[in-house]
Every structure is written in C-alpha cells, then in structure tokens.
C-alpha cells in the first residue's frame, strides 16, 4: 500500500480540514495493528471519506501510523491511518494512503448518507 503523494504528516493533500467531510454513524468491529501496542480490537463509531472515529480499550500514541481493518457494508477494508485525536477511549484516525479500499469507504459513505436522508425524510413526513 502506497502513502498518498505529497503526504507530509499534515492534512491529506487537497483537503484543508478533514472535518468538512460529513460523518456517518457506523458501528462495526475494528482491528488495529500498532507498532507500539500490537494488535488491538475496537469498534467504529463514525466514518467519513477521510477518516473514522472508534473506541479502543488500550491507549495508542497520538501521531502513530496504524493499520485499520474493518468491514463496512460494501466489503472488507484494510487501510493505514494516523492517530489524530484521543479523548478517553475515543480515537480519531485520518486515512493516510491511497488504495482501492478507499473506494469501498466512499461507497459506504454515499450509502450511509442516503440512508440518513431517507430516515430523516420519513420521520419528518
């Protein structure tokens, strides 16, 4: 898996602030492979095209690059991500590589966006 071109440890190239991408609730099992902590399990909370939030039981250092493996609705994903935020056991990860699994993540986000839109429309109507 290749790192993104131009990635220098800051925001992804072409994206000024990852929080501008909509987030969608997604609760699936997550496996994290860390150089410092080994293999960990967790649970995703939400996802966007540029990252995800998850709950982990063991502390992972901020700034560490980890491998994330999880299975959203459109199939299994394995991507590298940077640990960007931590608040107690909630972690924020930013995807740091370009690979075909990011297309699965994009498709998942589009599907979750449509589901949330239809749910709101049904509740309002």
Buried (B, 14 or more C-beta within 10 A) or exposed (E): EEEBEEBEEEBBEEBEEBEEBEBBEBEBEBBBBBEEBEEBEBBBBBBBBBBBBBBBEEBBEEEBBBBBBBBBEBEEBEBBBBBBEBEEEEBBBBBBBBBEBBEBBEBBBEBBEEEEEEEEEEEEE
